[in-house]
């Protein structure tokens, strides 16, 4: 009897040790694998970012793919430590993939849209865009969503499926942009003098491009003013600085030249009785 108990105890001890060893090795593989996934992903991203022919957006995409592939290999290695058959694992993964695909159609559509965005690149990190009414600078592009930062530093998360399915306005898509102005002057002001003042203010700046030329024309005859439209071309990064400065300087130039900027007047007529 004692011999049988000793045999069972020894067997249980052996099995217990084996299980503990497997658990310890599985834990070690998981920890090391997750660390390596992050480490290698960062190295791939840094290498791709510094490569002259690889866009930053593609660098982020490649890093994400590498990370997920390593995590998948780590999970398979951990399960193998517990005696899971490779063929059974493949079959289980296939069935799981089908089930997850049916349950997460929206998420997979985001992934598919993310791949399309990465390869067709309607926008890239750093661009200022408007996606379906959401405006901001592109801070990050993942497989699932695009992260925007608004000018007042708010975070906007746009699912990639929505990004790809909406109208995208990329304000940074080209190197140059046209700055449109609208100014008003009184009917008493000489038209050619007003046009000359506007042109001088707009052209007197190293940021304005020589071609296309600055355009200043009469746009409309308003109820109390003559409206002038003006157009100048600058580099995209100079757009807002140029716009704000010229709007301010135009008022000072009009004042210096005695050009009146009219405003609506109201006349009150009092009838006796």
C-alpha positions as CSV (number, residue, x, y, z in Angstrom):
1,X,0.0,0.0,0.0
2,X,2.8,2.4,1.0
3,X,4.6,1.5,-2.2
4,X,1.5,2.4,-4.3
5,X,1.2,5.7,-2.5
6,X,4.8,6.4,-3.1
7,X,4.5,5.6,-6.8
8,X,1.4,7.9,-7.1
9,X,3.1,10.6,-5.2
10,X,6.2,10.3,-7.3
11,X,4.1,10.4,-10.5
12,X,2.2,13.4,-9.4
13,X,5.4,15.2,-8.4
14,X,6.9,14.4,-11.8
15,X,3.8,15.6,-13.7
16,X,3.6,18.7,-11.5
17,X,7.2,19.5,-12.2
18,X,6.6,19.1,-15.9
19,X,3.5,21.3,-15.8
20,X,5.3,23.9,-13.8
21,X,8.2,23.8,-16.2
22,X,5.9,24.2,-19.2
23,X,4.0,27.1,-17.5
24,X,7.3,28.8,-16.7
25,X,8.7,28.3,-20.2
26,X,5.4,29.5,-21.7
27,X,5.4,32.5,-19.5
28,X,9.0,33.2,-20.4
29,X,8.3,32.8,-24.1
30,X,5.3,35.2,-23.8
31,X,7.2,37.9,-21.9
32,X,10.3,37.7,-24.1
33,X,8.1,37.5,-27.3
34,X,6.1,40.5,-26.4
35,X,9.2,42.4,-25.6
36,X,10.8,41.4,-28.9
37,X,7.6,42.3,-30.7
38,X,7.8,45.9,-29.4
39,X,11.6,46.1,-29.8
40,X,11.7,44.8,-33.4
41,X,8.6,46.9,-34.3
42,X,10.3,50.1,-33.1
43,X,13.6,49.2,-34.9
44,X,11.7,48.6,-38.1
45,X,9.8,51.8,-37.7
46,X,13.0,53.8,-37.1
47,X,14.7,52.2,-40.0
48,X,11.8,52.9,-42.4
49,X,11.4,56.5,-41.2
50,X,15.1,57.2,-41.8
51,X,15.0,55.5,-45.2
52,X,14.8,58.2,-47.9
53,X,12.4,56.2,-50.2
54,X,9.9,55.1,-47.6
55,X,7.1,57.4,-46.4
56,X,6.5,57.8,-42.7
57,X,3.0,56.4,-43.1
58,X,4.4,53.2,-44.7
59,X,6.9,53.0,-41.9
60,X,4.1,52.9,-39.3
61,X,2.3,50.3,-41.3
62,X,5.3,48.0,-41.7
63,X,6.0,48.3,-38.0
64,X,2.5,47.3,-37.1
65,X,2.6,44.3,-39.4
66,X,5.9,43.1,-38.0
67,X,4.5,43.5,-34.4
68,X,1.4,41.5,-35.1
69,X,3.3,38.7,-36.9
70,X,5.7,38.3,-34.0
71,X,2.8,38.2,-31.5
72,X,1.1,35.5,-33.6
73,X,4.3,33.4,-33.6
74,X,4.6,33.9,-29.8
75,X,1.0,32.7,-29.2
76,X,1.6,29.6,-31.3
77,X,4.8,28.9,-29.5
78,X,3.1,29.2,-26.1
79,X,0.3,26.9,-27.1
80,X,2.8,24.4,-28.5
81,X,4.3,24.2,-25.0
82,X,1.0,22.8,-23.8
83,X,0.9,20.1,-26.4
84,X,-1.5,21.7,-28.9
85,X,-1.1,20.1,-32.3
86,X,0.0,22.4,-35.1
87,X,-2.6,21.0,-37.5
88,X,-5.3,21.3,-34.9
89,X,-4.1,24.9,-34.2
90,X,-4.3,25.8,-37.9
91,X,-7.8,24.4,-38.1
92,X,-8.8,26.2,-34.9
93,X,-7.4,29.4,-36.2
94,X,-9.2,29.0,-39.5
95,X,-12.5,28.5,-37.8
96,X,-11.8,31.4,-35.3
97,X,-10.8,33.7,-38.2
98,X,-14.1,32.9,-40.0
99,X,-16.1,33.5,-36.8
100,X,-14.3,36.7,-36.0
101,X,-14.6,37.9,-39.6
102,X,-18.4,37.5,-39.4
103,X,-18.6,39.1,-36.0
104,X,-16.3,42.0,-36.7
105,X,-17.1,43.0,-40.2
106,X,-16.9,46.7,-39.3
107,X,-13.5,46.3,-37.8
108,X,-12.2,44.3,-40.8
109,X,-13.5,47.0,-43.1
110,X,-11.4,49.5,-41.1
111,X,-8.4,47.3,-41.6
112,X,-9.0,47.0,-45.3
113,X,-9.5,50.8,-45.6
114,X,-6.3,51.3,-43.6
115,X,-4.4,49.2,-46.1
116,X,-5.9,51.2,-49.0
117,X,-5.0,54.5,-47.2
118,X,-1.4,53.3,-46.6
119,X,-0.8,52.3,-50.2
120,X,-2.8,55.0,-52.1
121,X,-1.8,57.7,-49.6
122,X,-4.6,60.3,-50.0
123,X,-3.0,61.9,-47.0
124,X,0.1,61.2,-44.8
125,X,1.3,62.1,-41.3
126,X,1.7,65.8,-40.9
127,X,-0.9,66.8,-43.5
128,X,-3.8,69.1,-42.6
129,X,-7.0,67.4,-43.9
130,X,-10.8,67.5,-43.7
131,X,-12.3,64.1,-43.6
132,X,-16.1,64.1,-43.6
133,X,-16.3,67.4,-41.7
134,X,-13.5,66.6,-39.2
135,X,-10.5,68.8,-39.7
136,X,-7.0,68.5,-38.2
137,X,-3.4,67.6,-38.7
138,X,-2.8,63.9,-39.3
139,X,-0.9,62.6,-36.2
140,X,-1.0,58.9,-36.7
141,X,-2.4,56.3,-39.2
142,X,-3.0,52.8,-37.9
143,X,-4.7,49.7,-39.4
144,X,-7.9,50.7,-37.7
145,X,-8.2,54.5,-37.4
146,X,-6.7,57.8,-38.3
147,X,-5.8,60.2,-35.5
148,X,-6.2,63.9,-36.1
149,X,-5.1,66.9,-34.0
150,X,-7.2,70.0,-34.3
151,X,-5.6,73.5,-34.3
152,X,-6.9,73.9,-30.7
153,X,-5.1,70.6,-29.7
154,X,-8.1,68.3,-29.5
155,X,-7.8,64.6,-30.5
156,X,-10.1,63.3,-33.2
157,X,-10.3,59.6,-34.0
158,X,-11.7,58.8,-37.4
159,X,-12.3,55.1,-38.3
160,X,-10.4,54.2,-41.5
161,X,-13.6,52.9,-43.1
162,X,-15.2,56.3,-42.6
163,X,-12.0,58.0,-43.9
164,X,-11.9,56.0,-47.1
165,X,-15.6,56.3,-47.7
166,X,-15.8,60.1,-47.2
167,X,-14.7,63.1,-49.2
168,X,-11.1,63.9,-48.2
169,X,-9.8,67.4,-48.6
170,X,-6.1,67.5,-48.2
171,X,-4.9,71.1,-47.6
172,X,-1.3,70.0,-47.6
173,X,-1.6,67.8,-50.8
174,X,0.3,70.4,-52.9
175,X,3.3,72.6,-52.3
176,X,1.4,75.8,-53.1
177,X,-2.0,77.3,-52.3
178,X,-4.0,80.3,-53.5
179,X,-5.0,82.8,-50.8
180,X,-8.3,84.5,-51.5
181,X,-9.2,88.0,-50.1
182,X,-12.3,90.1,-50.2
183,X,-12.0,93.8,-49.4
184,X,-14.5,96.7,-49.5
185,X,-14.1,100.4,-50.2
186,X,-16.6,103.2,-50.5
187,X,-18.0,104.3,-53.9
188,X,-16.2,107.7,-53.4
189,X,-12.7,105.9,-53.5
190,X,-10.9,105.8,-56.8
191,X,-11.1,102.2,-58.2
192,X,-7.6,102.1,-59.7
193,X,-6.1,103.6,-56.5
194,X,-7.8,101.0,-54.4
195,X,-6.6,98.2,-56.7
196,X,-3.0,99.6,-56.6
197,X,-3.0,99.7,-52.8
198,X,-4.3,96.2,-52.5
199,X,-1.7,94.9,-55.0
200,X,1.2,96.7,-53.4
201,X,0.3,95.3,-49.9
202,X,0.0,91.7,-51.3
203,X,3.1,91.8,-53.4
204,X,5.3,93.4,-50.9
205,X,6.2,90.1,-49.2
206,X,8.9,87.6,-49.9
207,X,6.4,84.7,-49.3
208,X,4.2,85.6,-52.2
209,X,5.1,83.6,-55.4
210,X,5.8,85.5,-58.7
211,X,3.7,83.0,-60.7
212,X,0.8,82.9,-60.9
213,X,0.6,86.6,-60.6
214,X,-1.4,88.5,-57.9
215,X,-4.9,89.3,-59.2
216,X,-7.0,92.2,-58.0
217,X,-10.3,92.9,-59.6
218,X,-13.7,94.4,-58.8
219,X,-16.0,91.6,-57.6
220,X,-19.3,93.3,-57.0
221,X,-21.1,96.5,-56.5
222,X,-22.6,96.2,-53.0
223,X,-25.4,98.2,-51.3
224,X,-22.9,100.5,-49.7
225,X,-19.5,99.6,-51.1
226,X,-17.5,98.4,-54.0
227,X,-16.1,94.9,-53.3
228,X,-12.7,93.8,-54.5
229,X,-11.4,90.3,-54.8
230,X,-7.7,89.6,-54.5
231,X,-5.8,86.4,-55.1
232,X,-2.2,85.6,-54.3
233,X,-0.2,82.3,-54.3
234,X,2.1,81.2,-51.5
235,X,3.6,78.0,-50.2
236,X,1.2,75.8,-48.3
237,X,3.0,76.2,-45.0
238,X,2.8,80.0,-45.3
239,X,-1.0,80.2,-46.0
240,X,-2.4,81.3,-42.6
241,X,0.5,83.5,-41.6
242,X,0.2,85.4,-44.9
243,X,-3.6,85.6,-44.7
244,X,-3.7,87.0,-41.2
245,X,-0.9,89.5,-41.7
246,X,-2.2,90.9,-45.0
247,X,-5.7,91.2,-43.6
248,X,-4.3,93.4,-40.8
249,X,-1.9,95.4,-43.1
250,X,-4.7,96.1,-45.6
251,X,-6.7,98.0,-43.0
252,X,-3.6,100.1,-42.1
253,X,-2.8,100.8,-45.8
254,X,-6.4,101.9,-46.4
255,X,-6.2,104.3,-43.4
256,X,-2.9,105.7,-44.6
257,X,-4.2,106.3,-48.1
258,X,-7.5,107.8,-47.0
259,X,-9.6,104.9,-48.4
260,X,-12.8,104.6,-46.5
261,X,-14.1,101.1,-45.5
262,X,-17.9,101.6,-45.4
263,X,-20.3,99.9,-43.1
264,X,-24.0,99.6,-43.2
265,X,-25.9,102.6,-42.0
266,X,-29.4,102.8,-40.6
267,X,-31.6,105.8,-41.2
268,X,-34.5,106.4,-38.8
269,X,-37.4,108.4,-40.1
270,X,-39.8,109.8,-37.5
271,X,-43.3,110.7,-38.8
272,X,-45.1,113.4,-36.9
273,X,-48.5,112.6,-35.4
